[in-house]
Amino acid sequence: MPGYQVLSNIDSEMVLKDYLGHEPVCTIAAENKKNTVSNPIGYTIDKVNKTIVITQPVSSASTVELINSLKACIELDEGSFNDYNVLCGLVGPGATEQHIVTAHFPPQNYDEDQLRVTIFDSKTSNVQKLFYQQINTVAAILGGLALSILPNYHTETSIEFGQKTLQVSYNTLGTQSFFDGVSCGYHTAANLEAAKALLKNHQEINRDNLLNSTTDSPVLRAARILRKPVASIEQQNKIKSSYLDFIKKAWIDTYMPLESQKNRQSKRFQHYFLGYPQESGWTKKALYFGLLGFIFIPVHSLIKLPTEFLLNFLSETANYIKNALIAWCPTNAVTQSLRSLFLLVAYGLQGLFKGGNLAVRVFISPVTSFKAVCSSETEKEVESSKPPDKKEGVLTSSRSYESMVKGFDIKPTTKKEITPPVRGPNAQLKSGSSLSEDDFEPDDNPTQNNVV
C-alpha cells in the first residue's frame, strides 16, 4: 500500500543506527536478572561525551525500570552513571493513537526519589495520558487540538511511579501535524540524532536548538534509508511515496479490489480487464466465448474508467497530497498551522471521493460490492475468534506490574491459581492439589540459566 506507514521497532533501530554512523550497539539481554524491563535493551554509549542512546522505543510505563536496568547493567571503566545523559524514545497513548516522543534524562543522581526528564514532542499530546494517567479521552483530544495551535507550548508536571516521582518538563516542537498519526517514529529518530550531536558539541538540548538542527524532513531522510538494498521488502513497502504508486493503487482498487497480492501479480491485462480465463482448460474458455463474455466484460471494464476509476484516481491523488504534507516538516508556527489545515482538507477529499466510489460501485459492480461486504464480515468473525496478540516490539515491564500501577490508582489483580511445571527431580509441593506460585518449592539443584 502506498504512503508512509508507522515504523516498527526494527525499522526505528535501523534508521537510528544509520543516523549514528553505525556505532556499535550493546544489548542487555532479557534473561539478565538485573533487567527489570524484561525485554532486550539495545543502546549505544559514548564514554567521551557521556551519552547513552537507547536504539528502540520504550514504553513510558517502564521509564523507571529502564533507568534502573541501565544503571545496574552497564559497567563503566571510570566515572559514575550519574554523569551520563540518557536519550530514548518513549511510547505512550497520544491524543488519538499510540505516540512516540523524545526523552532526555540529564546527568543527575538517579538513586534519588525524583527523576528529571525533558520531553520533546513532535506534535502536541497530553502529558498525563502519555504516561498512562487516568484522563478523559475526549478532553485529551480537544485539549491537544487546542494546544496544537499554540506555538512553543511548554508545561511541567509530576508523575508518580511507585516510590519515585518523575519530574517532566514537556516541550512541543510542532514538526508533526496534530492530524498526522504515522510519522512520530520518523521525527523521534531524527530528534535523538540531533540531541546527541548537541551534546557532542557541548550545546544545550532545547526546543530552539533541536529545530535549528532540522535541516531536512525526518520522514524523507528515513525513507531514503529504508529504500537501501539492505532493507527488507516489507520495510521498503512502508515508504512508497511516488505518485505512480498511488495511481497503481487506484487502478488495482478498480479492477482487482478483492484479489490477494499473489493473484494480482499473476493476472495480466487480458485477465482482469478483458475477462479472459486465467485457468488452463477449455470449459471456462468455451463459456467465455459462448456467453459473449469477450464483449460484455470489456464493455463493463470500459464503463468503470470514467466512473469507479476516476473516483479512485481522485481519492488516491488526495492521498498522495496527504502523504506529501506528512513528509513536510515546517518549523514556523504559521506554516505549521497551514500544513494542518491542508492535511485536514486532504483527509476530507480522500474520504469524499472514496465514499463516492463505493456508492457508484453498488450500481456498476453490484457483485463486487456484495462480495466485499461478505468478505468484510468474514474477516471480522475470524479476527474476533483469534486470541489477543502481544504488541510488537515496545519495551515494557512484565515483572514489575505492581510498581507500575502504584502511581496510577489501579488495583493490582490477585494471583490466580496455576499449575506450574515441575522444575527438577527434587521439586516438592507444600500442600494440596490446587497450586499457586507460592506453593512451589524450588529444586535443591536448580538448572542454571544462561544470563548475559
Helices and strands as residue ranges (DSSP letters): E 3-4, H 9-19, E 26-28, E 41-46, E 51-54, E 58-59, G 60-62, H 63-73, G 81-83, E 85-93, E 98-105, E 114-121, H 127-130, H 137-148, E 154-161, E 164-172, H 184-200, H 207-212, H 218-226, H 233-237, E 239-240, H 243-255, H 261-266, H 269-272, H 283-290, H 293-304, I 305-309, H 310-327, H 333-364, H 366-385, H 401-405, G 406-408, E 428-429, G 437-439, E 440-441
